Each structure stands twice: as structure tokens, then as C-alpha cells.
Amino acid sequence: MRRHDSLLLWLVVGAACAGDNASVPTPELGPCAVDTDCPSGLLCREAACVSPDDLLPVEFEVDDRISRPVATDAFLFALSIDSSSVLVIDPLDLEVRAVLVPREPIAVSRIPNTDSVAVVSREGKSLSIVSADEDGLARESVALGRRYAALEVAPDGRYAIVFTPDGVEPDEGAEGLVAIVDLEALARGEPSAPVEIAAGYRHTDVFFRVERGQTTLAVVLGKNDATLVELARLDEPGYRPARIALPETLAEVVGREAIAVESSQYVLMRALRHPGIAVLDLDLATLTDVTLSTAATDLDLADDGSVAVGALRATNQVVVLPLPDALTSSSSVRLLDIDGVRAGQVELGASGRRVVVYSRFDEVERFGVLDLEDDSLRVFDRLEKKVRQVAVSDDGATAIVLHDAEPDSTVADPYERAVDQDEGYAIVDLETGDAQLKRTGDVAPTSLVFSGRHASVTLRDPDDVAHRVETIDLDRLVTQTFRLGSAPEFTGVFGGDDPRVWVTQRHVAGRISILDVEAERLRTLTGYQLNARIEGGDR
Amino acid sequence: MKPLHTFALANLALVACTGGDPAITEPLVVSGPTVVADHLVWVDHTTARVVWVDVDTAVQAAALEREEVTSAVFGPDRVVALTGGARPAAVSVRIPGGEVEAVELFAKFDRAFVAPSGRYVVALHDARLARSTPLVAVNHNEIAVIDLVDRTATRVALDTESTSPRNVIFSSDETRAAVVLDAAVVVVELGGEGIVRVPLKLPNGDRLTPEQVVFAPDSEYLFLRTSGTPDVVALELLGQGAAATGILNFLAVPGAQRLLDLAVDEDDPDHVLAVFRGDEIPTIAARLAADGDVSRTRTVELAGQASRLELLDNRTVLLHGSPDTIGSAGNAFVGGWDLEDDLVEQDNLAGPTMGPAAVGGTSAFFVHSAESGNATALTALALRRDALRLNVALRPVVLGGIVRDYAFSSNDERVVLGVDIVREDSGAAPLPSRPYGEPNDTTGAIAVVDAETLGIETVVLDDSIQHVGVIGDRIYATHGGAFGDVTFVPLASIDRASARRVDGVLLTGLFDRIAGGER
């Protein structure tokens, strides 16, 4: 199941740098002039769409469903739209090999437990599997018959759902359609025709239900309903999947968040105008609403699906939903008052026991960690700057806090004022509470990944001079800097225990760097888009 | 080796042997002179002959026995001329023996490039040359790889989108040749079948036009300076034959705005040296790992504007702003970078430079403008390191006269200059046409300056000097005569008594041919 990934945070740069948070337009919503410029349920105040509850901007997380390189255990796969090829990069020697695919490869997704990826070609109206090993590359393609622009691969690698995400103009006649491709058959070289399913309107998410290691169900969320596709019935003549209509307050594409995990039968949803958290039970095909006094401003779900948490910023509370009990017993739902920090966003740790609580629009320089075992809250207040985002390492021992700059700070102490005005981040030991600030001048952190006992932060310089990636030793709280040749775009890690991090950067010919955090070595390959055009061999 | 000088010396008027026929006039087109096997060699395109003279002024000539010489190149022990006509060929003439051998070609080519050993020649069509003959369809993506030992010419199809091949660079081991086009590079195996074609066209359609191309000393990388990017473009060459391929990488230096010069280090083939103009810093010099390992990148920043770099024998890098040609203007900045300790030192010459630096060993000479109009300033630069710092030692010298050409004698670290001086009272012989002289009459003089002692020796010659150079233990100076006039002076005895002059070198054997009924 796809879920919000706490290991990888994508941040919007330059959106909220003003000291007055109420006047900052959210990047997803854009600036406004009147209330009707904002989505339903929001007001326009000082050119920003804000919540009517507290007149603060909407808490946001950036949608990372953008075509970006995909790493398997052994290779990195990047799309070269211009040359209609998939570039397979060996991170050990930066050798680049190219595989031609049908025109305009636009989306790529890893096929789990393999060194293969599935690629959608929009103009080519095809889906391809590209596989790599030391000996060579292989490609199998199947025609889709229509232009699609996104895909999700089932956790067992058996199926791919190909669709048109909201915001992209669907192909003629393809409004609301999705195509399901049997990847196993395609990989065997026996492609079967994709099965098209009518799945409503304006698709925002696709999830899968996995039972005993097998994907049994695909869920396509559209603006107004959820379509549940029983994958075993695709071959049935006349099969039409069940649909569950969403209430009007959830029938939104802007400001709605849906999350799920592989091992769980539930999909949780919240929306700007929806006073509660909706739970879609995939096994029972039912939608249950956990009614609250206000809309949730953020949502998270444990990896094992046993508990969900929501932030209620208007009332400064965190709601805890043990699953499945919360669906049948309102008494199992816990509303916890949060004191000392603003509860705008919540982040469940990998253990499912601790929740990081914070708000981007909090005036105080602190965040909290809620222990769900005893509902106690520990406030970490030894920060020097305001909080923009908080991420916790896999082992739950360390938090990285990405800060906001306050260019209009009026603090009397000139050093403290300079600290306020700078961008930066802090490393916090969650056991001891020790915090270590790293100022980065006017260069804002753009992304963060964890790899083992290191974290890597990329920074994008607005003056286009000092782009860099900084690695953080989470034990020693010490950072090391590596300069990048151009602005960083995407960052990721390789599979398994590989400590390396990859960073793509803006370059007209493609640029990627491989950072070995343990060896403190950064290798950069630029021009990998051009490598697809190099021809070698006998004359 | 000096660049070739191909120019029309004069109109060669030929009188037909039968008499009574009108004179035939055509421009005399010549390549050279260039030093080949301790001889000064010319190729006379007009009469299809090769002429050479040794330091004892003995002149020889050999006829190419072909027509329409289009191009000539000078190897270590031979000259190769491309010819057209009915039977295009690559004709080589050994120096000094004069043996002539021809390799038939499948097409007429415009330009040739010879490998350092002289074994291979690559011939190509140059789209930039104006053609006087009616237009003939030409495939500019076709070249000939000529093996002068095996006497074979192989057609190679470059198959690129580019239309203008412009240069050929050979690897030091001569296993590969890089054919440089306006927006592509094609690396051809010499003595093999492998080929790697690298288009230099960005996904947005912009082209990268190569401006400088160098092979790494081990031939595993090709480094390019191109328009369109401030990065060093590195092409890693892998495999051979059917397995030949390449990986392209752009080596970037943060803050660099424009790449100005590249150099390779014989002792460190895994790195490339580069000098950049910075966005905010005048000059950034960098040592970049060829494999893109940014953690091995080293940079130094300099306060002045340098546009060239040279690696000296003591593993220091000399950075300067001298121009590429004599008479152009460069700036006065000089800097040194010690590669071992990253020490940097900077200074300025007394004035803007007016020609390329003459570099050799651990020293260099810069020619720059002097305060008075009739003198030239010369600065000897040495880069020395001690325990604590790198020292840029500048020692100026002023010479009377205007420098026309200069060359570095690397054997004894002396610079040889050809200078224009006032003829009156110089000791030069009077001009035959003006036995009493005119106030503005000039003549040439050779000045030799020792890089270590700055000792100067001079000898006045009887004519202005066009070019100077060194052959073995002799200095040669060419004069402005139409048919090749040269003076040789021993380095050990720089005086008029020791000088030997030969005039009309290009006329050697010409009239014999005319008398024999040949043109």
C-alpha cells in the first residue's frame, strides 16, 4: 500500500519565507483575492487561503507523484523523455545503458523484489517492463490503446494500474478509465491485453489490498467515489467493480488526503471541509466516518495498520484511532489535548508507538513527541528557529527538524537575529533532547533522506552558486558538505542495506550524483540524457 | 611545431617553353615552413613539390608527381600532401631522403591531420573552405584513415547529424583518433574497427560545439571544452571493436561561468586541469577527477583574470592571460598553483601581454608592451616552491625593437626572438634599392635571452624576420621573400660571421622542371 513516506520529505522551497505566516500562500492553493478563489471551506485573508477555524494557512505536504528516478537494489532507472528511453545507471561505475521504449516515457515505478521497472509511455500508448542485470537489459511492452500518464505497481508485482491523475487532461474517450496490466504475463513475454475499468472521475490515488502475500484488490479513488477492483474477477465477462460514493465533504481533489498501508484493509481519508476521518474498509466495502468536531489537518497510519492518528489544529488535539476498534466503538477513539506545541501535523514513527506533533505555523520554536502507550507528551524546546518540518529516523532515535527562515526578525541580539534570518535545520537526539543547529545561510533545505545512521539533506541556492548535499552523522550530530554542480531535484536511497544516496540535479542533459555517505565520496554523472544517443561498435 | 602558414607568396609567372605564348600567372600557394627531421620544409601546392633545407643550407626538392595539392601536413620524418585531380592520393615524402610514396584515395579531401608518429593520416572534407571549382556533392561525414606503413586508405562513415568536421586529435598511443565536428565527436580506432559516435546536442536542441579537445595520457578519456556549457565534457572510452562504447559526463565546478582552457597531466591520467572564469570570482583553477568523483575535485581561486594554463615540469601550474597569437592583446595577470600542496601565488606583469607565453621546463617568457613605442618588454617568469610558499619570480628585460616572432629553446631554456630594429647604424647591409637608406628602414635581428641568467645575445641580419625557430643547435629565421629566404645561426655562436643564409629555397629545381616541359 502506498503511504506517506516518512523517510523522504519533499518540501516546497521559497513558499513560506515571510515572517507573517498568515500572509503566506500555500503552494498547492496559490494566492487569492476573494474567498471564492479558495477551495470550499477556506477563507481568503491577506492573499492566502486559510482555515476558518484559526485563520492559519493549510498544513501541506508536497505530492511526490512526479516522474523521478527509481532505485532498485542494484540500479537506478531514469526516464529520458526526449530520447524515449529508460536509462539504467550502475551506481558503482556510473555506466549508463539505455533501453528504447515507446514514445514519451512519463511515469516509472519499481517492480518489488526485482531489478525491473514498469514504465508508461504516454504518446506511445504503452506500458513496458525494463529489466537490468550485469549481462544486459531487456524490455517487454504491451499496447494500452490510450494515453495514460501515471501508474502504480501492486506490492507483489503482479499487476500495474495505469491511469490519468487529476490535473492531467485525459485522452479522448478515456475520462475516468484505468487499465490493469498483468505484469507477470508481460515479463514472461506473453503480454495479455490490458483490462480497462470505468472508475469514476478525476483520479487522485490508487491503493492495493494484499492478503497472504497476494494482491487481491485495487482501489481507485476519484473525486466523488472509490472503485474497488477485485483482481481475480478481471476475466469475468461483464465484470464491473463496486463503487462506494463519498460524502459531499469528502468529494474534493484539493486538500484531500488519503493513506493506506499494504498490510491493512483500511484506507483513511480527511478533507478540508470534512469534520472527521473517513475509513474505507476494503474487505467489507463500507465507508465509516469517525465524526470529529473539526476537520483534521493531517493524518498518519502505522505500518501495520493497527492505529491511525490525526491532527486537529483548530482544537489543538491529536485523535488516536485504534483499528479496527475505532470503527465500531467510539469509546476507543482517544482525543488528546496537546499542550505546548501546535498540533498541525502528525508523523507516526516506524514503531507505531511515537507520534511527532508540530505545526509549520507555530510561533514557538519547538515540537512534541507523543507516546501512544501512555499518551504522554514530551516537548522538545531547545530549538533556535521555527519548525517547518520534522522527520524521524527509522530507529526513532533522532529527529531532523527543517526550519523556516524569518527574514523580518526583530530580535535585539544581532547574532540571534542572524540565526532567525538564516535557513537551516537541526538534529535532535530524542532520547536526551540534545539539539544541534546547522545554519545554511540563504540556502534552503529541499529534501531529506535517511540511510542507516546517516541522513542527507539537499540544499538549493537561490543564487545558483552553492547547491549542495549535507550528510549528517546521527550518532555524532556532525555534518559534512558536498557541493553540487546545479540545483538538486530528487533524492533517494537504494534498496536493502546500501548506504548510498542518489541526488538528481537540474541540468539540460541530466545530472545525477551518487553519495556514499560512509566513504564520504560523491560521484557525479552529467549528461546521462545524452548517453542514450551514444553509438558504439564496429564501423 | 609552428602552425602552418599557407599563403600566396607571389604570383608565379611561368613562361611557356614553346615561346611566344602568353605568360601564365597564378598565385604561389605554399604550406610551411615547418621543421621535419631537423630540416626546414615547405610544400609548394602550386608546383606540387616539397622543398627542404638543412642547417648547412643544403637545399633539396622532390616532385609529388601529382596535381592539385589540397592540403599538406608535416610528420616527424615525412611530409604528406593530399592531392586531387583524376587520381586523388596521399603522397608522402620522406625527409631528408626524399623518397616519394603514394596511397591512392577514393575521394579528394580538403584537409589532413597526421599522428605524432607519422604513421596515420586522417583526411576529411572541410565545409568551411571556399571552393573555386564547380560545386560537387560531398559527404562531409566521410573521412579517410590512411596507414602510411601498410599503405592503405580506409573509408570511415561518421554518420552524424553534423556537417562540419573541423579537427582530428590523436591519442598519445595512437590507438584512437577523435574526429571533431561542429556538434559531435567520433572516436575511431586506428588499426581496428571500433567506432564511437557521440552527438553533442542537448535535449532542448542546443548544440555543444567543441572548441578544444584533448586525450588523457592513457587514452581512456577524451576531454572537451565546448560552447554551451561551462563544464568540462569528459568522454570515457570503453571496449574495442564491436564492444566499443563511451560514457559521457560533464565535470562541473560550482560557481564557474565559462571554461577557458584545459590541460592533461602525464603523471596523473585520471584527472584533468581546467581554468574557468567564475560568476563572482575572476579565475577558478580546478583539478577534476575524470570519473566524476566530486570529492576528488580541487579548486583554487585567483584574484586576477587568467585564461590559459600550463603544467610545468615541477608540477606547478602556470596560469596567465596571454593571447594565442602574436599581436593580440592579453592581460598582465600571472599566477602559480602548486598541485602537491595547493599553494597559490599571484602577480602582475609590467604590462598587457601581446603574444602567447613561451613556456618550457619550469619557466616562461612573456612578451608585453613596453613604455616606449620602439621597444619590447620581456619578462622571465619562474615558479619555484620552498618549504613554505610558492614563489612567482618575475624578471623583466627590455629589448629595443618590435618583436615579430619568438620561440622557446627547451634544450637550454632560452627564448629566441625575431625583432624589427632600425636599419640605420645597425650594422646591417644597406638595401640594394636604397644604398643610402631611409630613416624608417628596418631590418631584422635575432635576440636570445637565457631564462636563468637573463643574459642576452643578439645578431643583426640583413632583412626583416617573419618567423624564428630552433632546429637542433641552430636558430632559423625566415625572411619576407617570396620564394623562401632563410638564415641559420648557431646557438653557440650568435654572430654575423657564423650566420648562413640561403635565398629562394622554393625555386630549387623549379626551373629544371620548366625547362623539361613541366609546370
HADDOCK unambig.tbl for C-alpha pairs under 7 A between the chains (distance, minus, plus):
assign (segid A and resid 82 and name CA) (segid B and resid 203 and name CA) 5.96 0.50 0.50
assign (segid A and resid 95 and name CA) (segid B and resid 247 and name CA) 6.60 0.50 0.50
assign (segid A and resid 96 and name CA) (segid B and resid 247 and name CA) 6.79 0.50 0.50
assign (segid A and resid 465 and name CA) (segid B and resid 254 and name CA) 6.06 0.50 0.50
assign (segid A and resid 465 and name CA) (segid B and resid 255 and name CA) 5.17 0.50 0.50
assign (segid A and resid 466 and name CA) (segid B and resid 254 and name CA) 6.76 0.50 0.50
assign (segid A and resid 484 and name CA) (segid B and resid 254 and name CA) 6.88 0.50 0.50
assign (segid A and resid 485 and name CA) (segid B and resid 252 and name CA) 5.49 0.50 0.50
assign (segid A and resid 485 and name CA) (segid B and resid 253 and name CA) 6.21 0.50 0.50
assign (segid A and resid 485 and name CA) (segid B and resid 254 and name CA) 5.17 0.50 0.50
assign (segid A and resid 508 and name CA) (segid B and resid 202 and name CA) 6.65 0.50 0.50
assign (segid A and resid 508 and name CA) (segid B and resid 203 and name CA) 6.61 0.50 0.50
assign (segid A and resid 509 and name CA) (segid B and resid 202 and name CA) 5.85 0.50 0.50
assign (segid A and resid 509 and name CA) (segid B and resid 203 and name CA) 6.28 0.50 0.50
assign (segid A and resid 521 and name CA) (segid B and resid 295 and name CA) 5.47 0.50 0.50
assign (segid A and resid 522 and name CA) (segid B and resid 293 and name CA) 5.61 0.50 0.50
assign (segid A and resid 522 and name CA) (segid B and resid 294 and name CA) 5.32 0.50 0.50
assign (segid A and resid 522 and name CA) (segid B and resid 295 and name CA) 5.48 0.50 0.50
assign (segid A and resid 523 and name CA) (segid B and resid 292 and name CA) 5.10 0.50 0.50
assign (segid A and resid 523 and name CA) (segid B and resid 293 and name CA) 3.91 0.50 0.50
assign (segid A and resid 523 and name CA) (segid B and resid 294 and name CA) 5.40 0.50 0.50
assign (segid A and resid 524 and name CA) (segid B and resid 292 and name CA) 4.85 0.50 0.50
assign (segid A and resid 524 and name CA) (segid B and resid 293 and name CA) 6.14 0.50 0.50
assign (segid A and resid 524 and name CA) (segid B and resid 294 and name CA) 6.51 0.50 0.50
assign (segid A and resid 525 and name CA) (segid B and resid 249 and name CA) 5.30 0.50 0.50
assign (segid A and resid 525 and name CA) (segid B and resid 250 and name CA) 6.82 0.50 0.50
assign (segid A and resid 525 and name CA) (segid B and resid 292 and name CA) 6.13 0.50 0.50
assign (segid A and resid 526 and name CA) (segid B and resid 249 and name CA) 4.69 0.50 0.50
assign (segid A and resid 526 and name CA) (segid B and resid 250 and name CA) 4.77 0.50 0.50
assign (segid A and resid 527 and name CA) (segid B and resid 248 and name CA) 6.14 0.50 0.50
assign (segid A and resid 527 and name CA) (segid B and resid 249 and name CA) 5.45 0.50 0.50
assign (segid A and resid 527 and name CA) (segid B and resid 250 and name CA) 6.23 0.50 0.50
assign (segid A and resid 530 and name CA) (segid B and resid 202 and name CA) 6.91 0.50 0.50
assign (segid A and resid 531 and name CA) (segid B and resid 247 and name CA) 6.25 0.50 0.50
assign (segid A and resid 531 and name CA) (segid B and resid 248 and name CA) 5.98 0.50 0.50
assign (segid A and resid 533 and name CA) (segid B and resid 199 and name CA) 6.83 0.50 0.50
assign (segid A and resid 534 and name CA) (segid B and resid 197 and name CA) 5.72 0.50 0.50
assign (segid A and resid 534 and name CA) (segid B and resid 198 and name CA) 4.89 0.50 0.50
assign (segid A and resid 534 and name CA) (segid B and resid 199 and name CA) 6.74 0.50 0.50
assign (segid A and resid 534 and name CA) (segid B and resid 246 and name CA) 6.94 0.50 0.50
assign (segid A and resid 535 and name CA) (segid B and resid 196 and name CA) 5.67 0.50 0.50
assign (segid A and resid 535 and name CA) (segid B and resid 197 and name CA) 5.10 0.50 0.50
assign (segid A and resid 535 and name CA) (segid B and resid 198 and name CA) 6.77 0.50 0.50
assign (segid A and resid 535 and name CA) (segid B and resid 245 and name CA) 6.79 0.50 0.50
assign (segid A and resid 536 and name CA) (segid B and resid 195 and name CA) 5.68 0.50 0.50
assign (segid A and resid 536 and name CA) (segid B and resid 196 and name CA) 4.25 0.50 0.50
assign (segid A and resid 536 and name CA) (segid B and resid 197 and name CA) 6.24 0.50 0.50
assign (segid A and resid 536 and name CA) (segid B and resid 244 and name CA) 5.15 0.50 0.50
assign (segid A and resid 536 and name CA) (segid B and resid 245 and name CA) 4.40 0.50 0.50
assign (segid A and resid 537 and name CA) (segid B and resid 194 and name CA) 5.41 0.50 0.50
assign (segid A and resid 537 and name CA) (segid B and resid 195 and name CA) 5.68 0.50 0.50
assign (segid A and resid 537 and name CA) (segid B and resid 196 and name CA) 6.66 0.50 0.50
assign (segid A and resid 537 and name CA) (segid B and resid 241 and name CA) 5.82 0.50 0.50
assign (segid A and resid 537 and name CA) (segid B and resid 242 and name CA) 3.97 0.50 0.50
assign (segid A and resid 537 and name CA) (segid B and resid 243 and name CA) 5.35 0.50 0.50
assign (segid A and resid 537 and name CA) (segid B and resid 244 and name CA) 4.86 0.50 0.50
assign (segid A and resid 537 and name CA) (segid B and resid 245 and name CA) 6.59 0.50 0.50
assign (segid A and resid 538 and name CA) (segid B and resid 193 and name CA) 5.22 0.50 0.50
assign (segid A and resid 538 and name CA) (segid B and resid 194 and name CA) 4.55 0.50 0.50
assign (segid A and resid 538 and name CA) (segid B and resid 195 and name CA) 5.94 0.50 0.50
assign (segid A and resid 538 and name CA) (segid B and resid 241 and name CA) 5.28 0.50 0.50
assign (segid A and resid 538 and name CA) (segid B and resid 242 and name CA) 4.49 0.50 0.50
assign (segid A and resid 539 and name CA) (segid B and resid 193 and name CA) 5.62 0.50 0.50
assign (segid A and resid 539 and name CA) (segid B and resid 194 and name CA) 5.90 0.50 0.50
assign (segid A and resid 539 and name CA) (segid B and resid 195 and name CA) 5.71 0.50 0.50
